[in-house]
């Protein structure tokens, strides 16, 4: 149980295009989902927290117009990198939390984005 | 704000030897501490967590960690390494009621046959 999937696992795009990454909780309802970014040999950095049906809360320094997050249902959150540039190339990881269990997050396998 | 420091970005141990991965934390309030493991091309999996109950925490796959307030540490150990333990390990911290996790930089564990 408690499986989180991400799609796609790999994406290569041209500079200036937009890329959408999906995060799904497969066997549970996730009231809260988190989006992280991981640079090589660095920590996972929290980008934003999204709650179903409401606007995402972005961490300081994260451009909300650049990284659009939508949490339209209890099993799906999407991250759209708009007008991607090479510096947006990174590993993006989502996680999902079950209501009432604040301390437990289930992580997706990550999406590697390469912007050319 | 909370933070964790993982000492050693790479650790190599022989199969059957003791595994010790180090994590030190910084927090102005009592912390909640976590160890996660990440296998190649997979998501992070929770190994164990400390949430202010017993200071010695046992997790999955034979791992355990001890919370030592005096040393601000939460080191991860396993008595006998197995080849399947090769992975990236992350220490993370949060505080009660705050679901945000702050991660360390990770330690890559290599098992030598």
Interface residues (C-beta under 8 A of the other chain):
Chain A: X4 X6 X9 X32 X34 X41 X42 X43 X44 X45 X46 X49 X93 X95 X97 X102 X103 X104 X105 X106 X107 X108 X109 X110
Chain B: X9 X32 X36 X41 X42 X43 X44 X45 X46 X49 X51 X90 X94 X97 X98 X99 X100 X101 X102 X103 X104 X105 X106
